[in-house]
Amino acid sequence: MRISQPHSRIRVYVVSDAVGETAEFVVRAAASQFLHTDVEIVRVPYVNNRQHVTNVVAEAARYRSILAYTLVIDELRQVMTGAAREYGVPTVDILGPLLSTLAQVAGEQPVMQAGLLRKLDEDYFRKVEAVEFAVRYDDGLDPRGILAAEVVLIGVSRTSKTPVCMYLAHKGVKAANVPLVPEVSPPEELFSVPPRRVIGLTINPNFLNEIRLERLKTLGLPADSNYTSLKRILQELDYAEAIMKRIGCPRIDVTNRAVEETARKVLEIYYRGERHDR
């Protein structure tokens, strides 16, 4: 039987089937309320089998300690409580009671899969990174982005390159875009990446004419500029077509397509390319 001794050290084992950051944060918050007790935290991450649990409990029994755990696998939680009872080590199930209450109120059983929070965090930061990438390499601002991008969109002005890139970014895909203008040679990087990573966006010339007219109206500019000239538009589209043929990249006709629909087509091509790479 252990006798509590004030003003002494307590070792808290933070045991998790993931990283253990959540449990450690809770333990540190609790420990901060005790001004005269030295609390040592030992984090034990990625505990995923019965033997590992038993070993941790056996070690903890050698010290004046507590076991604080976030184990979502029910079998491991049972092993933890059983072994701790056998060794006489106090335990705190940080996650279990909350899972039970949430299940009761939500009317849904938890999936009980380890590491989901870490996966969500990774997905979130990947999306943030992809959004920053799309902004940095928008409109061909830096051709180095072509080499680092997972998808490169090319096409004439007003073919939804930027909004499609932002949509892809929110799916965690790093996308850059390069405008094709007859007077400006495309960056050489376009021809050095695998053609399947480059996707050309094409459009009906009359539809593009309408889009550009609306754009100028929105900006309060005269509608009779070269930008909206059908002759100019045909020239741009012919030039873009020649570049796309030279690269040998897949193409998507964005005429009357919503941004989301175009992005879905891009993702289909992207994932097909990923499977090819594997």
Summary of the structure (lengths in Angstrom):
residues: 278
radius of gyration: 29.1
end to end distance: 58.2
largest distance: 92.2
contacts: 826
relative contact order: 0.09
helix: 53%
strand: 16%
